[in-house]
Amino acid sequence: MPDPRRTPSGWLPQSLMAILTFLYLLQFVLWIRKEDNWWLPETALAVTLTLIIMLTIYMVPKLGLTFRNAIQLILTGIMLIWLTMGLFEKYDLPAYWTLSVKLAYIQFYFLLWFVLATWWVFNIVMWMTKSKFTIGLLAFIGILIFGIRDSFSNLYLWKHVGVLLFCVLSMLVIRHLHEFKKRAPESWKQLKRSPGPVIVPFLILLILSLTIGTLAPSINPVLTDPYTAWKRYKGEAVSAFGNPEDQSNLSPETPLSNVLSSVSGYSRDDSKLGGSFRFDYTPIMTVQTNYRGYWRGETRSLYNGEGWEKDPIEQKALLTDVSKNTTLAKDPKWDMSKLKTREVTQTVTMLNNTTYPVLFAAYRPVKVVSMESPFSFIKWSANQSELRMKQDEIYPSTYEIVSEVPLLDVDGLRQVDFEQLNPNTVSNYLQLPSGLPGRVKQLALDITKNEPNIYDKVKRIEQYLSTTYPYTNTPNENKRQSNDFVDGFLFEVKEGYCDYFSSSMVVLTRSLGIPARWVKGYASGTNPSQMNTDDGVRFRMDSNAAGEYTVRNSDAHSWVEVYFPGYGWIPFEPTSGFTFPYSAAPEESPKEAQATSAPLPTPQPVQNSSKNYSAVYVTLGILAGAVAASYLFILLGGPNWVKRKLNPMYGASADQKLIHDIHKLMKLYKKKGYRHEPYETIRETVKRWGEEEPEMKPYWDSLLTLFEKATYSPHQLNRVDEEKAHANIQKLYAYIKSRKRG
């Protein structure tokens, strides 16, 4: 237990410590009040009132320990009775005497334990303010509790951590000043007369720290916390995404870019893209299919410089009715005469009640086989190849669609003649804003200058984007200077996610006069055939295999479709880390087939096996154990034990230190040739040495007097004696080291 002499003396230090203790404990009350069904409102009120009573009594001067505790308990008892009686009035409980007494007893007894626990904890924290070490322990306990709860819940508790740290640091300042006052009273008086030399540097440092912290650019975290990494590895949703208070106004219609810490998912408004988001691994649907694909949603053609909107032509597009098992009409203006396709069947089962504007399917849907909702709820847009839901209708929980997926004929695509393309037919797919910086088109020309045909030019743009710019879901938008979204990505931000890559490819392609459109939907999802084996090796028999794919919000994606006369709209995937699941034409060479049948994409490609993750967590466990062991070592007085081993006089009194130092000094003199017989007392030896070396006699005589005082006197050496002894010992050390005697 700390030395009682170290307790802050005086009314002001105690009052300040009580205020800080109140604020410290209040953060825990405010946190628990945010939890669902942890405390009743009456419990929180009783605990808060107890803290206020404790604070008030601690601020009353000249109260002894026993008297202070007695007053605190009496006032809390009165408060408990008042709360109990108030409950009868609030809930209009029966007034029958026997029942009322029983209910009052139960309620009083229930709250009593919370009040007593609060009283005990407040006094314990006040006792812990008597030592810098225990104050540090308060900080450790508080940060540990709030950090764990913040990570494993939807609560945002870092504001409470900030207040907690302020309280702890203030406690340390008060404790330091109190100890400084005791150890150097004269210096304390000087500080009180002229506090400027201490206060001014402190204020300057504080202001500079706050200013730099405010103006510093945001930096992405280097490491992912273990909890988030583990949840993501298992493919589960992370429970908290930023400050929920900042997301209280979110709705399904909120643009992804309008919220700094938004979550992944299918966006409804794409007119302004960009910004950071967090991956949400909540499953939204399963797709049972005979071939893997991208589950296409909607297309956009109008680029406004910040995002994508529906073109007026798209809004007025002809919509036709959909009948069960009836082939969906093609748009005659899209020439697909040379296109070969593979038939793919998909059965989609929704896992939530969210309503979407379209049915999801691989490109291009040709018939709806079955649907849980009436067929009158959907319309077919042949121009965009979209199965659109009627507004305000119930989204089907399950449906089956047959698609004809393009077979990739690379040789045929390279021979397409774009000279015969009617510009009026694709004018809305060549649109670019008038304010688009010229360097964007120049970049497209530079990238494709060595390519001999349109397909290779488009492919070169796709490869340039996917290999030049890194994928991140938290791009640093502070680098952006341009008003154009694509221009800012290509030349300033230079990192991003699918919306950045796909938008840039459409704009670059259009700048070369090649029709392209922006597509959004979902990537393939995950299939059990991709699961890890017991030894951590990831396997799959066929990356495009049939099976059931689980699609999550984290699979929300956007890509590009480019129009080739004779082949229609061909998909391209420019996003780094992703590859489109193409179907290769039968005559395609093995090399081309290998190049176009790539691994399954994920938003964050997993490069480590489960063994690597195990190694990470073993390492983290070892580090956590080392930290815990270190803190336990400190808590049990380990540093003091080490210091005692290294320095036998650690913790000794001034008398003991002087006796030890004199024996050490005499040992050195004896080693240098000065005679000291075993039967001689120290007085006899020192007297003879003084006669042999008269110039050192005053120092030996003074030191001998202090030695005898330390050895035989009931009074301890004071500070003046310590300083005098130290000076004499240093003189004698310097003298013997400068002499040679043998």
Secondary structure, 3 states (H helix, E strand, C coil): CCCHHHCCCCHHHHHHHHHHHHHHHHHHHHHHHHCCCCCCHHHHHHHHHHHHHHHHHHCCCCCCHHHHHHHHHHHHHHHHHHHHHHHHHHHCCCCCHHHHHHHHHHHHHHHHHHHHHHHHHHHHHHHHCCCHHHHHHHHHHHHHHHHHHHHCCCCCCHHHHHHHHHHHHHHHHHHHHHHHHHHCHHHHHHHHHCCHHHHHHHHHHHHHHHHHHHHCCCCCCCCCCHHHHHHHHCCCCCCCCCCHHHHCCCCCCCCHHHCCCEECCCCCCCCCCCCCEECCCCEEEEEEECCCCCEEEEEECEECCCCEECCHHHHCCCEEECCCCCCCCCCCCCCCCCCCEEEEEEEEEECCCCCCCECCECCCEEEEEEECCCHHHEEEECCCCEEEECCCCCCCCEEEEEEEEEEECHHHHHCCCHHHCCCCCCHHHCCCCCCCCHHHHHHHHHHHCCCCCHHHHHHHHHHHHHHHCCECCCCCHHHCCCCCHHHHHHHHHCCECHHHHHHHHHHHHHHCCCCEEEEEEECCCECHHHCECCCCCECCCCCCCCEEEEEEHHHEEEEEEEEECCCEEEEECCCCCCCCCCEECCCCCHHHHHHHCCCCCCCCCCCCCHHHHHHHHHHHHHHHHHHHHHHHHHHCCHHHHHHHHHCCCCCCCHHHHHHHHHHHHHHHHHHCCCCCCCCCCHHHHHHHHHHHCHHHHHHHHHHHHHHHHHHHCCCCCCHHHHHHHHHHHHHHHHHHHHCCCC
